[in-house]
Amino acid sequence: MADAQPAKPAAAAPVAKIDERRKLELQNTLNRISVIAGIFDTRMGSVNCKPFHAIRELMDIYIAGAIRALSTGRDYLDNGIELKDDERASVETLILKIYGDVAKKDAPAEKA
């Protein structure tokens, strides 16, 4: 009997390139998203709530991923964005900053 070989992960399905009309729609959406993020940044300046400020950082990560996707001809609305490893780590940190450690809060309290 032959040694069992570990299964290779399936390759991601290729994403079809977008046509020029869709690319223009996506660029316009990205422009609007960027404007909204800028307004959010301006308005939150007077708010003394660090978790709320982390939402803006999440916006920046999303916008960066959308720009990368669009520059390679990918539809970031239909196919999502791909995060770099450092972005993924930042997102996890920002979610904890915004919501706290939910798992820790939901854990039963230790008895003394």
C-alpha positions as CSV (number, residue, x, y, z in Angstrom):
1,M,0.0,0.0,0.0
2,A,1.4,3.4,-1.0
3,D,1.9,6.2,1.6
4,A,-1.0,8.6,1.6
5,Q,0.0,12.0,0.2
6,P,-1.5,15.0,1.8
7,A,-4.1,16.7,-0.3
8,K,-3.0,19.8,-2.1
9,P,-5.1,22.9,-1.5
10,A,-7.3,23.7,-4.5
11,A,-6.1,26.6,-6.5
12,A,-8.3,29.7,-6.4
13,A,-10.6,30.0,-9.4
14,P,-9.3,32.6,-11.8
15,V,-11.3,35.8,-11.6
16,A,-12.5,37.2,-14.9
17,K,-11.2,40.6,-15.9
18,I,-13.7,43.4,-15.9
19,D,-14.8,45.4,-18.9
20,E,-14.1,49.1,-19.2
21,R,-17.6,50.1,-18.3
22,R,-17.6,48.1,-15.1
23,K,-14.1,49.4,-14.3
24,L,-15.4,53.0,-14.6
25,E,-18.3,52.2,-12.3
26,L,-15.9,50.7,-9.7
27,Q,-13.6,53.6,-10.0
28,N,-16.5,56.0,-9.4
29,T,-17.6,54.0,-6.4
30,L,-14.1,54.0,-5.0
31,N,-14.0,57.8,-5.4
32,R,-17.2,58.2,-3.5
33,I,-16.0,55.8,-0.8
34,S,-12.8,57.8,-0.4
35,V,-14.7,61.1,-0.1
36,I,-16.9,59.5,2.6
37,A,-13.9,58.3,4.5
38,G,-12.4,61.8,4.3
39,I,-15.6,63.3,5.7
40,F,-15.7,60.7,8.4
41,D,-12.1,61.6,9.3
42,T,-12.9,65.3,9.5
43,R,-16.0,64.8,11.6
44,M,-14.5,62.3,14.0
45,G,-11.6,64.6,14.9
46,S,-13.5,66.1,17.8
47,V,-14.7,62.8,19.2
48,N,-12.6,61.5,22.0
49,C,-13.2,57.8,21.5
50,K,-10.2,55.7,20.3
51,P,-12.3,52.6,19.4
52,F,-14.3,54.8,17.1
53,H,-11.2,56.2,15.4
54,A,-10.2,52.6,14.6
55,I,-13.1,52.4,12.2
56,R,-11.3,54.9,10.0
57,E,-8.3,52.7,9.9
58,L,-10.5,49.8,8.7
59,M,-11.7,52.1,6.0
60,D,-8.1,52.8,4.9
61,I,-7.4,49.1,4.7
62,Y,-10.5,48.4,2.6
63,I,-9.8,51.3,0.3
64,A,-6.2,50.1,-0.2
65,G,-7.4,46.6,-1.1
66,A,-10.0,48.0,-3.5
67,I,-7.3,50.1,-5.2
68,R,-5.1,47.0,-5.6
69,A,-8.0,44.9,-6.9
70,L,-9.0,47.5,-9.4
71,S,-5.5,48.1,-10.7
72,T,-5.3,44.3,-11.5
73,G,-8.7,44.3,-13.2
74,R,-10.6,42.6,-10.4
75,D,-14.1,43.6,-9.3
76,Y,-13.7,44.3,-5.6
77,L,-17.5,44.6,-5.1
78,D,-18.4,41.2,-6.5
79,N,-15.2,39.3,-5.5
80,G,-14.1,41.1,-2.4
81,I,-10.6,42.3,-1.6
82,E,-7.5,40.3,-0.8
83,L,-5.7,41.4,2.3
84,K,-2.0,41.3,2.7
85,D,-0.7,39.5,5.8
86,D,0.1,42.7,7.7
87,E,-3.4,44.1,6.8
88,R,-5.1,41.0,8.1
89,A,-3.2,41.3,11.3
90,S,-4.1,45.0,11.5
91,V,-7.8,44.2,10.9
92,E,-7.8,41.6,13.7
93,T,-6.1,44.2,16.1
94,L,-8.6,46.9,15.1
95,I,-11.6,44.7,15.6
96,L,-10.3,44.0,19.1
97,K,-9.7,47.7,19.6
98,I,-13.3,48.5,18.5
99,Y,-15.2,45.7,20.2
100,G,-12.9,44.4,22.9
101,D,-12.1,40.8,23.4
102,V,-15.6,39.4,23.0
103,A,-14.4,35.8,23.7
104,K,-13.0,36.9,27.1
105,K,-16.2,38.8,28.0
106,D,-18.4,35.8,27.1
107,A,-16.2,33.3,29.1
108,P,-17.5,32.2,32.4
109,A,-16.0,34.0,35.4
110,E,-13.4,32.1,37.3
111,K,-14.3,31.2,40.9
112,A,-11.8,32.2,43.5
